[in-house]
Amino acid sequence: MPSDREVRDRRRAAIREILLHDEPVHHQHALVNRLRERGFAATQSNVSRDLRDIGAVRHEGQYMIPSWTQSEDAAFRKVVPFIRKVNPGGPNLLLIVTDPGAGPAVAQAIQEDQWPDLVGTVDGHNSVLLVLDNFLFQKLVYQRIRHYLGMEFVKLDNEDEDEDGEEPEDGEEGEGEE
């Protein structure tokens, strides 16, 4: 019998497959239904955590996995051990604090991976300033770096509480849609 971790990992792989190759997913309950069709017992809370942990975001009304989170051999993953912390600065800036002397290497790895919506980087001896296109991508990059560092998920100060889109929209009852 598979362990809980094995089940979770298989469910997350199925979510990646659905998001990358199937029709767009607009609501978490739709993803729960697609997982059930594939034989996975899933709840909305499981799916919500899985989406967060695999780096999926809801953008323009649908869930997606940005291309830069997919590669296991990305240059950035190789420099993660040199990162000490990451701090948001305003709605579209992130400051990455690195080991002394590692700032240029971390900035170069990020540039090599060509993260979408990254406007630019400014590296120092022990830091990298990321300039991102908007708050959505600041949030995404912030959470992914924290995930790589083994840190817990946190809400940013200007992040909406109901951002997962699971609340019924005006005029919807929340039941029987699709």
Summary of the structure (lengths in Angstrom):
residues: 178
radius of gyration: 17.7
end to end distance: 34.3
largest distance: 56.5
contacts: 471
relative contact order: 0.13
helix: 42%
strand: 17%
